């Protein structure tokens, strides 16, 4: 057995262990005033604030602003459950299960249809819609900014606007773009800038162009999404991107997809790669060091099968609450985490809130 693999097995922890107001800067308030008419899909509901005393932070919560929904619908790409999605439904689900803040992202298909100008327009509109929600519902919504990737030039500009003007909590990337995963050299200029800023990057899986709709009985979200998460983690780690850009804080959906189960193969491949000076330079601290620094959410993974595997690799401190709303609801994840038998009450509290606060202190 390799020395690294022996160390991994020796060090792995056991799987079983016993609303603040938003202060807006003048430039931002000016933007909000200029934004004008409210977004009809997200009209302010007459709903009371959180009788359940919400404190959880959901880092995986989708929303569908009007322009995005209209474009997706015109291309027959809008899932039925997104067609009725609005802010009232989000808040009702949050309040039922004690979520104080949800950090918003666009769902699939995102903004890229092969048209650079359209992607830039949709990204800007979506980010301004999310910023409006943050301003209108104090403490209830954050935002991971949409980028018009694979348009890197446009993404650099949109990231600067979203982070500097709209005060986004981070940026959102898909796991792949036209069979290019996030460690590909195409994305290096963007990663360099995000690293300079110390940005949090939330990733959401998609189906790679190579592998969509392979089986009618196994839709792509069932298998390919978790697989593509693993592909992009491998791309970032094995190309040395995580080592070159150590100040990016990466969040991966669904407990890391299939990566925790396949970690022995990551270790083996890293040992093969390290036999050359070039390969060794990509992982100066080793593959486990890079994997253990990543963050993961619990969306559609709040069960003992997925989480016990993840807990063999990372500490509880790297796990954050996520729901994948509206595809799944909050109550299912609260129940799953409480009943999976893996966490103490203190650890559940960390997953629910305090782990996220380290990355997003404005929600304290």
Buried (B, 14 or more C-beta within 10 A) or exposed (E): EEEBBEEBEEEBEEBEEEBEEBEBEEEBEEBBEEBEEEBEBBEEBEEEBBEEEBBBBBBBBBBBBBBBBEBBEEEEEBBEBBEEBBBBBBBEBBBBBBBBBBBBBBBBBBBBEEEEEBBBBBBBBBBBBBBBBBBBBBBBBBBBBBBBBBBBEBBBBBBEBBBEBBBBBBBBBBBBBEEBBBBBEBBBEBBBBBBEBEBBBBBBBBBBEEBEEEEEEEBBBEBBBBBBBBBBBBBBBBBBBBBBBEEBBBBBBBBBBBBBBBBEEBBBBBBEBBEEEEBBEBBEEBBBEBBEBBBBBBBBBBBBEBBBBBBBBBEBEBBBBBBBBBBBBBEBBBEBBEEBEBBEEEBBBBBBBBBBBEBBEBBE
